[in-house]
Amino acid sequence: MSKYITKSLGKVTSIMTKGIAPKYVEKPTSDTIVVLNQKCNKNNKISLMQARLNDCKKKIIPVEKILQNYDVLINSTGIGTAGRVAQLFTIKEPMTIDGHMILLRPTDELDPIYYGYAIKLHQKEIEMLAEGSTGQTEINRQRLSDEIMISFPENILEQRKISCLLYQIDKKIAINQTINDNLVA
């Protein structure tokens, strides 16, 4: 059994940044990129149904804001939506996020899938970090960095075993949900 370490989210995060202010267009071209927004993040999953397109000729996307496999996304604004957490596992096309989401990437100390599950575990606490009023609530990134504590096995192979097990359970749940949906239809 591996020794567990507990550190603040900020100490195990290499990138914590908000998204872009997109220049939206309706039709895809060779100069567009998919933009995820807070409507895309629900039930710890990302759906592209509500995604939009940014015109890269009008708004250039910084390299660090191009999403990668295993990135963790947190809705940063909105009553009832701020604090929702989801992890991207496989990105099939270039995409980014708008300014209503926070992008997180782990340091090398953590397995990226373990990192995602560890953050999802704290979703209720993250939701409580929303500050503001009259529909302008926003997650305070400094508090997110300092107050959310992540526990993890010191041994990265142990982290990978845990994340693999959790990922397999999630895949089985998704398969069962598909079967259930087909039975109802």
Salt bridges, closest charged atoms under 4 A:
ASP31 OD2 - LYS57 NZ 3.31
ASP71 OD1 - ARG105 NE 2.65
GLU109 OE2 - LYS7 NZ 2.87
ASP111 OD1 - ARG160 NE 3.47
GLU125 OE2 - HIS122 ND1 2.63
GLU127 OE1 - LYS124 NZ 3.68
GLU131 OE2 - ARG143 NH1 2.96
GLU138 OE2 - LYS18 NZ 2.56
GLU147 OE2 - ARG143 NE 2.84
